Amino acid sequence: MLLVKIIVLILLLFVIISLFSGLYFLVKDKGQSNRTVNALTMRIGLSVAAIIVVLIAGLTGVLEINPSPLDPQAVQTQQAPDASAPAEPSKPGSGRRPIQPSD
């Protein structure tokens, strides 16, 4: 898992370097060469590679994906408040009602 994170960080670092080199070539060449286009094409390719690495790592189980809050199984695993615990007094104006244990 650490190897995948390092690979993604390196890819993102190269994306940033490519982005700034494209900016440098844009200012220096004033649109007279294709170096800006080449640098931005490289940035897009590196971004796609980073996304593919993350997708493959997620699908193979190397990276664990957080469960969705809308998933019914995730809702069942959340614990309900303990009915035997004393109810917290509500503060005036807080908009919350105190929890009343049901008998």
One Martini backbone bead per residue (centre of mass of N, CA, C, O) as a GRO file, in nm:
protein
  103
    1MET     BB    1   0.057   0.063  -0.019
    2LEU     BB    2   0.301   0.253  -0.010
    3LEU     BB    3   0.382   0.224  -0.307
    4VAL     BB    4   0.129   0.355  -0.428
    5LYS     BB    5   0.160   0.629  -0.290
    6ILE     BB    6   0.436   0.696  -0.414
    7ILE     BB    7   0.351   0.682  -0.709
    8VAL     BB    8   0.135   0.903  -0.695
    9LEU     BB    9   0.320   1.130  -0.591
   10ILE     BB   10   0.513   1.128  -0.831
   11LEU     BB   11   0.305   1.186  -1.048
   12LEU     BB   12   0.209   1.460  -0.923
   13LEU     BB   13   0.484   1.596  -0.938
   14PHE     BB   14   0.507   1.576  -1.251
   15VAL     BB   15   0.256   1.742  -1.307
   16ILE     BB   16   0.359   2.007  -1.183
   17ILE     BB   17   0.613   2.033  -1.352
   18SER     BB   18   0.466   2.036  -1.628
   19LEU     BB   19   0.293   2.285  -1.575
   20PHE     BB   20   0.535   2.487  -1.528
   21SER     BB   21   0.675   2.434  -1.798
   22GLY     BB   22   0.442   2.535  -1.972
   23LEU     BB   23   0.449   2.823  -1.860
   24TYR     BB   24   0.738   2.888  -1.939
   25PHE     BB   25   0.705   2.835  -2.248
   26LEU     BB   26   0.482   3.044  -2.291
   27VAL     BB   27   0.653   3.294  -2.208
   28LYS     BB   28   0.919   3.250  -2.374
   29ASP     BB   29   0.796   3.172  -2.676
   30LYS     BB   30   0.517   3.306  -2.757
   31GLY     BB   31   0.395   3.061  -2.948
   32GLN     BB   32   0.649   2.938  -3.145
   33SER     BB   33   0.609   2.657  -3.004
   34ASN     BB   34   0.548   2.306  -2.885
   35ARG     BB   35   0.626   2.291  -2.575
   36THR     BB   36   0.357   2.350  -2.436
   37VAL     BB   37   0.193   2.117  -2.555
   38ASN     BB   38   0.381   1.890  -2.454
   39ALA     BB   39   0.356   1.951  -2.150
   40LEU     BB   40   0.040   1.922  -2.134
   41THR     BB   41   0.030   1.635  -2.244
   42MET     BB   42   0.196   1.513  -2.014
   43ARG     BB   43   0.001   1.593  -1.788
   44ILE     BB   44  -0.238   1.425  -1.884
   45GLY     BB   45  -0.096   1.149  -1.883
   46LEU     BB   46  -0.022   1.152  -1.577
   47SER     BB   47  -0.312   1.179  -1.470
   48VAL     BB   48  -0.420   0.918  -1.592
   49ALA     BB   49  -0.215   0.733  -1.452
   50ALA     BB   50  -0.301   0.800  -1.161
   51ILE     BB   51  -0.594   0.705  -1.189
   52ILE     BB   52  -0.531   0.412  -1.269
   53VAL     BB   53  -0.373   0.334  -1.016
   54VAL     BB   54  -0.607   0.384  -0.817
   55LEU     BB   55  -0.813   0.191  -0.946
   56ILE     BB   56  -0.646  -0.069  -0.929
   57ALA     BB   57  -0.597  -0.057  -0.621
   58GLY     BB   58  -0.903  -0.067  -0.549
   59LEU     BB   59  -0.983  -0.334  -0.704
   60THR     BB   60  -0.751  -0.519  -0.556
   61GLY     BB   61  -0.721  -0.402  -0.238
   62VAL     BB   62  -0.486  -0.210  -0.159
   63LEU     BB   63  -0.711  -0.004  -0.140
   64GLU     BB   64  -0.931   0.140   0.080
   65ILE     BB   65  -1.268   0.202   0.070
   66ASN     BB   66  -1.502   0.396   0.169
   67PRO     BB   67  -1.801   0.388   0.287
   68SER     BB   68  -2.116   0.452   0.228
   69PRO     BB   69  -2.376   0.628   0.384
   70LEU     BB   70  -2.604   0.473   0.191
   71ASP     BB   71  -2.535   0.207   0.299
   72PRO     BB   72  -2.702  -0.037   0.467
   73GLN     BB   73  -2.460  -0.171   0.615
   74ALA     BB   74  -2.348   0.093   0.743
   75VAL     BB   75  -2.602   0.158   0.913
   76GLN     BB   76  -2.600  -0.110   1.088
   77THR     BB   77  -2.309  -0.057   1.227
   78GLN     BB   78  -2.431   0.155   1.375
   79GLN     BB   79  -2.477   0.281   1.685
   80ALA     BB   80  -2.698   0.312   1.917
   81PRO     BB   81  -2.813   0.469   2.167
   82ASP     BB   82  -2.811   0.439   2.499
   83ALA     BB   83  -3.090   0.394   2.707
   84SER     BB   84  -2.934   0.384   2.999
   85ALA     BB   85  -2.844   0.653   2.957
   86PRO     BB   86  -2.826   0.959   3.043
   87ALA     BB   87  -2.974   1.244   2.983
   88GLU     BB   88  -2.930   1.533   2.829
   89PRO     BB   89  -2.951   1.846   2.886
   90SER     BB   90  -3.110   2.108   2.759
   91LYS     BB   91  -3.067   2.400   2.606
   92PRO     BB   92  -3.168   2.698   2.565
   93GLY     BB   93  -3.201   2.725   2.214
   94SER     BB   94  -3.080   2.450   2.078
   95GLY     BB   95  -3.311   2.251   1.940
   96ARG     BB   96  -3.299   2.019   2.157
   97ARG     BB   97  -3.399   1.718   2.272
   98PRO     BB   98  -3.424   1.512   2.509
   99ILE     BB   99  -3.353   1.195   2.594
  100GLN     BB  100  -3.598   0.939   2.623
  101PRO     BB  101  -3.660   0.671   2.784
  102SER     BB  102  -3.802   0.374   2.702
  103ASP     BB  103  -4.054   0.156   2.872
   0.00000   0.00000   0.00000
